[in-house]
Amino acid sequence: MFYTAAVCLSHQLSTSKGMFLMQRTNTLYVADFGNKHVQMFSLDKSSGSTINVASNVNSPWEIYVDDGKDAPSSYISVFIGN
């Protein structure tokens, strides 16, 4: 499933753009435009801890995760334009 929405978790995210939910693992990936990274949230844990999947990504806009045979692959689109 692929979603695009604005998320406001001011203590962790800044200007979030794209989101991807991997249903099999119940994991949410968020393209965090303002902080220039991609965060991964395990929705099975109540602790609220996250994993930084990619850092220093200039203007991340969308995220897609392919659940590959050996390991997941992340595809990140970036915003270029006005």
Stockholm file with secondary structure:
# STOCKHOLM 1.0

chainA/1-82         MFYTAAVCLSHQLSTSKGMFLMQRTNTLYVADFGNKHVQMFSLDKSSGSTINVASNVNSPWEIYVDDGKDAPSSYISVFIGN
#=GR chainA/1-82 SS CEEECCCCCTTTCSSEEEEEEETTTTEEEEEETTTTEEEEEETTCSSCCEEEEECSCSSEEEEEEECCSSSCEEEEEECCCC
#=GC SS_cons        CEEECCCCCTTTCSSEEEEEEETTTTEEEEEETTTTEEEEEETTCSSCCEEEEECSCSSEEEEEEECCSSSCEEEEEECCCC
//
